Every structure is written in structure tokens, then in C-alpha cells.
Amino acid sequence: MAKNRATDEHKLWLFDMAHGDLSELDVVKGFIKFYALNGFTVWNVIDDIVFRTHYDPGKAKEILTTALESFSDNGTTGKDR
């Protein structure tokens, strides 16, 4: 089930993801829950970081795309193998 992005759970995921505090699997799960199931993309995550936070969007994009690429290549994330 898709989740509303205007929740404390979403804000916490965004903060933890942008600061590298989540496992790659948790990054992928959060992206699917808060973005993909709502029809949004990686760029919507970056927009949320740029316009709603003071976090580094470059670092966040790298963390997110690394986790997604690893998952799409292997069905697991690099840190979760």
C-alpha cells in the first residue's frame, strides 16, 4: 500500500537516507513505499531534499541510486548479501 509522504515516518526516512544512516535494503523499501507506489521517481526524492530540507542532494542521490542499482542487478543490495 502506498504511503503518504507528509508523515513523520517519511521525514525520518528522508533524513536517515540523506545522511547514510539506513541499510541499502531500507533505502529501497522506503523509496518503494513513499515514492514508487505513488508514481514518483528518484527526481521526486531529490526535489523533496532540495525544497524541504537542508541536506546534501548529491549525497542522497548517490545513496539512493547505488541501492536501487544494486537491487535491480542482483535482487539484493550490496550490503545485504
OpenMM code with the backbone's topology and positions (N, CA, C; nanometers):
from openmm import Vec3, app, unit

residues = "MET ALA LYS ASN ARG ALA THR ASP GLU HIS LYS LEU TRP LEU PHE ASP MET ALA HIS GLY ASP LEU SER GLU LEU ASP VAL VAL LYS GLY PHE ILE LYS PHE TYR ALA LEU ASN GLY PHE THR VAL TRP ASN VAL ILE ASP ASP ILE VAL PHE ARG THR HIS TYR ASP PRO GLY LYS ALA LYS GLU ILE LEU THR THR ALA LEU GLU SER PHE SER ASP ASN GLY THR THR GLY LYS ASP ARG".split()
positions = [
    Vec3(0.0832, -0.1177, 0.0000),
    Vec3(0.0000, 0.0000, 0.0000),
    Vec3(0.0882, 0.1248, 0.0000),
    Vec3(0.0556, 0.2197, -0.0845),
    Vec3(0.1300, 0.3446, -0.0920),
    Vec3(0.1133, 0.4237, 0.0370),
    Vec3(0.2186, 0.4945, 0.0730),
    Vec3(0.2169, 0.5738, 0.1950),
    Vec3(0.2174, 0.7226, 0.1616),
    Vec3(0.1500, 0.7978, 0.2450),
    Vec3(0.1501, 0.9427, 0.2335),
    Vec3(0.2895, 0.9950, 0.2664),
    Vec3(0.3393, 1.0870, 0.1856),
    Vec3(0.4723, 1.1418, 0.2078),
    Vec3(0.4731, 1.2513, 0.3128),
    Vec3(0.3599, 1.3008, 0.3538),
    Vec3(0.3546, 1.4095, 0.4531),
    Vec3(0.3398, 1.3524, 0.5941),
    Vec3(0.4265, 1.2569, 0.6285),
    Vec3(0.4195, 1.1940, 0.7597),
    Vec3(0.5555, 1.2018, 0.8286),
    Vec3(0.5538, 1.1821, 0.9583),
    Vec3(0.6797, 1.1775, 1.0325),
    Vec3(0.7646, 1.0594, 0.9876),
    Vec3(0.6996, 0.9481, 0.9527),
    Vec3(0.7727, 0.8302, 0.9050),
    Vec3(0.8510, 0.8629, 0.7778),
    Vec3(0.7880, 0.9358, 0.6858),
    Vec3(0.8551, 0.9755, 0.5619),
    Vec3(0.9699, 1.0710, 0.5914),
    Vec3(0.9455, 1.1686, 0.6771),
    Vec3(1.0506, 1.2656, 0.7109),
    Vec3(1.1713, 1.1966, 0.7724),
    Vec3(1.1465, 1.1000, 0.8605),
    Vec3(1.2555, 1.0265, 0.9237),
    Vec3(1.3316, 0.9437, 0.8202),
    Vec3(1.2603, 0.8784, 0.7280),
    Vec3(1.3260, 0.8015, 0.6230),
    Vec3(1.4134, 0.8934, 0.5375),
    Vec3(1.3591, 1.0086, 0.4989),
    Vec3(1.4327, 1.1023, 0.4149),
    Vec3(1.5596, 1.1500, 0.4862),
    Vec3(1.5478, 1.1847, 0.6146),
    Vec3(1.6625, 1.2289, 0.6934),
    Vec3(1.7678, 1.1182, 0.7018),
    Vec3(1.7248, 0.9991, 0.7424),
    Vec3(1.8189, 0.8884, 0.7586),
    Vec3(1.8827, 0.8483, 0.6262),
    Vec3(1.8049, 0.8477, 0.5192),
    Vec3(1.8585, 0.8122, 0.3881),
    Vec3(1.9616, 0.9165, 0.3438),
    Vec3(1.9299, 1.0424, 0.3567),
    Vec3(2.0186, 1.1501, 0.3116),
    Vec3(2.1493, 1.1545, 0.3905),
    Vec3(2.1470, 1.1048, 0.5119),
    Vec3(2.2669, 1.1053, 0.5961),
    Vec3(2.3397, 0.9710, 0.5971),
    Vec3(2.2924, 0.8747, 0.5176),
    Vec3(2.3597, 0.7464, 0.5075),
    Vec3(2.3410, 0.6568, 0.6283),
    Vec3(2.2307, 0.6764, 0.7004),
    Vec3(2.2061, 0.6002, 0.8225),
    Vec3(2.1171, 0.4778, 0.8036),
    Vec3(2.0819, 0.4451, 0.6789),
    Vec3(1.9967, 0.3288, 0.6520),
    Vec3(2.0750, 0.2237, 0.5749),
    Vec3(2.0354, 0.0990, 0.5915),
    Vec3(2.0918, -0.0056, 0.5064),
    Vec3(2.0387, 0.0163, 0.3649),
    Vec3(2.1071, -0.0414, 0.2674),
    Vec3(2.0594, -0.0280, 0.1299),
    Vec3(1.9194, -0.0861, 0.1151),
    Vec3(1.8914, -0.1951, 0.1842),
    Vec3(1.7592, -0.2553, 0.1768),
    Vec3(1.6523, -0.1601, 0.2298),
    Vec3(1.6800, -0.0907, 0.3396),
    Vec3(1.5843, 0.0052, 0.3938),
    Vec3(1.5670, 0.1269, 0.3029),
    Vec3(1.6732, 0.1639, 0.2323),
    Vec3(1.6632, 0.2724, 0.1338),
    Vec3(1.5665, 0.2319, 0.0232),
    Vec3(1.5841, 0.1111, -0.0296),
    Vec3(1.4981, 0.0613, -0.1376),
    Vec3(1.3538, 0.0490, -0.0894),
    Vec3(1.3337, -0.0089, 0.0289),
    Vec3(1.1977, -0.0232, 0.0830),
    Vec3(1.1293, 0.1121, 0.0985),
    Vec3(1.1997, 0.2089, 0.1527),
    Vec3(1.1420, 0.3424, 0.1707),
    Vec3(1.1093, 0.4089, 0.0384),
    Vec3(1.1999, 0.3929, -0.0592),
    Vec3(1.1734, 0.4510, -0.1908),
    Vec3(1.0473, 0.3915, -0.2512),
    Vec3(1.0343, 0.2614, -0.2433),
    Vec3(0.9150, 0.1963, -0.2981),
    Vec3(0.7904, 0.2433, -0.2239),
    Vec3(0.7964, 0.2446, -0.0915),
    Vec3(0.6801, 0.2790, -0.0089),
    Vec3(0.6345, 0.4236, -0.0298),
    Vec3(0.7293, 0.5173, -0.0272),
    Vec3(0.6927, 0.6584, -0.0301),
    Vec3(0.6907, 0.7211, -0.1692),
    Vec3(0.7572, 0.6598, -0.2646),
    Vec3(0.7682, 0.7218, -0.3973),
    Vec3(0.7142, 0.6333, -0.5097),
    Vec3(0.7733, 0.5169, -0.5313),
    Vec3(0.7361, 0.4339, -0.6467),
    Vec3(0.5881, 0.3970, -0.6462),
    Vec3(0.5343, 0.3571, -0.5314),
    Vec3(0.3925, 0.3190, -0.5260),
    Vec3(0.2981, 0.4383, -0.5426),
    Vec3(0.3527, 0.5577, -0.5323),
    Vec3(0.2741, 0.6784, -0.5559),
    Vec3(0.2990, 0.7356, -0.6961),
    Vec3(0.3753, 0.6632, -0.7784),
    Vec3(0.4021, 0.7071, -0.9148),
    Vec3(0.5143, 0.8093, -0.9259),
    Vec3(0.6000, 0.8182, -0.8241),
    Vec3(0.7088, 0.9162, -0.8242),
    Vec3(0.8414, 0.8492, -0.8570),
    Vec3(0.9418, 0.9316, -0.8866),
    Vec3(1.0727, 0.8836, -0.9300),
    Vec3(1.1835, 0.9314, -0.8362),
    Vec3(1.3061, 0.8937, -0.8702),
    Vec3(1.4230, 0.9386, -0.7941),
    Vec3(1.4273, 1.0908, -0.7894),
    Vec3(1.3899, 1.1552, -0.8986),
    Vec3(1.3970, 1.3016, -0.9020),
    Vec3(1.2988, 1.3654, -0.8040),
    Vec3(1.1889, 1.2977, -0.7737),
    Vec3(1.0971, 1.3492, -0.6717),
    Vec3(1.1609, 1.3439, -0.5329),
    Vec3(1.2427, 1.2418, -0.5084),
    Vec3(1.3168, 1.2345, -0.3822),
    Vec3(1.4127, 1.3527, -0.3745),
    Vec3(1.4858, 1.3765, -0.4820),
    Vec3(1.5817, 1.4870, -0.4848),
    Vec3(1.5091, 1.6205, -0.4679),
    Vec3(1.3954, 1.6379, -0.5335),
    Vec3(1.3154, 1.7604, -0.5150),
    Vec3(1.2763, 1.7785, -0.3688),
    Vec3(1.2332, 1.6714, -0.3039),
    Vec3(1.1967, 1.6814, -0.1623),
    Vec3(1.3161, 1.7242, -0.0782),
    Vec3(1.4333, 1.6723, -0.1104),
    Vec3(1.5529, 1.7090, -0.0349),
    Vec3(1.5904, 1.8549, -0.0599),
    Vec3(1.5872, 1.8970, -0.1853),
    Vec3(1.6256, 2.0343, -0.2199),
    Vec3(1.5288, 2.1359, -0.1627),
    Vec3(1.3978, 2.1113, -0.1762),
    Vec3(1.2996, 2.2123, -0.1402),
    Vec3(1.2420, 2.2003, 0.0002),
    Vec3(1.2676, 2.0884, 0.0681),
    Vec3(1.2084, 2.0689, 0.2007),
    Vec3(1.3112, 2.0471, 0.3117),
    Vec3(1.4407, 2.0390, 0.2745),
    Vec3(1.5434, 2.0131, 0.3757),
    Vec3(1.6669, 2.0978, 0.3463),
    Vec3(1.7670, 2.0811, 0.4311),
    Vec3(1.8980, 2.1439, 0.4093),
    Vec3(2.0044, 2.0373, 0.3873),
    Vec3(1.9618, 1.9164, 0.3490),
    Vec3(2.0543, 1.8061, 0.3301),
    Vec3(2.1215, 1.8168, 0.1939),
    Vec3(2.2286, 1.7410, 0.1753),
    Vec3(2.3052, 1.7404, 0.0509),
    Vec3(2.2360, 1.6521, -0.0533),
    Vec3(2.1777, 1.7104, -0.1578),
    Vec3(2.1064, 1.6287, -0.2570),
    Vec3(2.1988, 1.5384, -0.3366),
    Vec3(2.3236, 1.5784, -0.3563),
    Vec3(2.4175, 1.4943, -0.4305),
    Vec3(2.4465, 1.3645, -0.3571),
    Vec3(2.4704, 1.3748, -0.2272),
    Vec3(2.4966, 1.2549, -0.1467),
    Vec3(2.3728, 1.1662, -0.1429),
    Vec3(2.2573, 1.2264, -0.1251),
    Vec3(2.1324, 1.1493, -0.1189),
    Vec3(2.1067, 1.0767, -0.2502),
    Vec3(2.1285, 1.1434, -0.3630),
    Vec3(2.1077, 1.0793, -0.4932),
    Vec3(2.2033, 0.9617, -0.5111),
    Vec3(2.3282, 0.9795, -0.4691),
    Vec3(2.4257, 0.8717, -0.4803),
    Vec3(2.3843, 0.7512, -0.3943),
    Vec3(2.3420, 0.7763, -0.2729),
    Vec3(2.2986, 0.6682, -0.1834),
    Vec3(2.1794, 0.5949, -0.2439),
    Vec3(2.0807, 0.6708, -0.2893),
    Vec3(1.9590, 0.6110, -0.3440),
    Vec3(1.9855, 0.5336, -0.4724),
    Vec3(2.0573, 0.5930, -0.5662),
    Vec3(2.0806, 0.5238, -0.6930),
    Vec3(2.1704, 0.4023, -0.6751),
    Vec3(2.2671, 0.4079, -0.5853),
    Vec3(2.3521, 0.2922, -0.5583),
    Vec3(2.2686, 0.1760, -0.5061),
    Vec3(2.1799, 0.2045, -0.4104),
    Vec3(2.0945, 0.0995, -0.3536),
    Vec3(2.0004, 0.0422, -0.4599),
    Vec3(1.9397, 0.1283, -0.5411),
    Vec3(1.8472, 0.0813, -0.6446),
    Vec3(1.9190, 0.0011, -0.7528),
    Vec3(2.0366, 0.0473, -0.7952),
    Vec3(2.1125, -0.0253, -0.8969),
    Vec3(2.1542, -0.1624, -0.8455),
    Vec3(2.2016, -0.1680, -0.7234),
    Vec3(2.2419, -0.2953, -0.6642),
    Vec3(2.1239, -0.3914, -0.6564),
    Vec3(2.0113, -0.3407, -0.6128),
    Vec3(1.8920, -0.4240, -0.6014),
    Vec3(1.8442, -0.4714, -0.7386),
    Vec3(1.8464, -0.3826, -0.8367),
    Vec3(1.7985, -0.4209, -0.9700),
    Vec3(1.8922, -0.5205, -1.0385),
    Vec3(2.0205, -0.5148, -1.0086),
    Vec3(2.1169, -0.6066, -1.0692),
    Vec3(2.1127, -0.7452, -1.0045),
    Vec3(2.0900, -0.7489, -0.8734),
    Vec3(2.1100, -0.8735, -0.8008),
    Vec3(1.9870, -0.9236, -0.7256),
    Vec3(1.8862, -0.8433, -0.7145),
    Vec3(1.7701, -0.8819, -0.6335),
    Vec3(1.7957, -0.8625, -0.4854),
    Vec3(1.9161, -0.8220, -0.4519),
    Vec3(1.9517, -0.7865, -0.3149),
    Vec3(2.0368, -0.6607, -0.3225),
    Vec3(2.0646, -0.6022, -0.2093),
    Vec3(2.1531, -0.4867, -0.2093),
    Vec3(2.2926, -0.5320, -0.1741),
    Vec3(2.3910, -0.4516, -0.2085),
    Vec3(2.5303, -0.4879, -0.1866),
    Vec3(2.5625, -0.5185, -0.0418),
    Vec3(2.5091, -0.4423, 0.0498),
    Vec3(2.5389, -0.4611, 0.1911),
    Vec3(2.4568, -0.5736, 0.2530),
    Vec3(2.3561, -0.6216, 0.1812),
    Vec3(2.2667, -0.7220, 0.2382),
    Vec3(2.2948, -0.8623, 0.1859),
    Vec3(2.3972, -0.8789, 0.1035),
    Vec3(2.4304, -1.0108, 0.0505),
    Vec3(2.5005, -1.0940, 0.1533),
] * unit.nanometer
topology = app.Topology()
chain = topology.addChain("A")
for resn in residues:
    res = topology.addResidue(resn, chain)
    for name in ("N", "CA", "C"):
        topology.addAtom(name, app.Element.getBySymbol(name[0]), res)
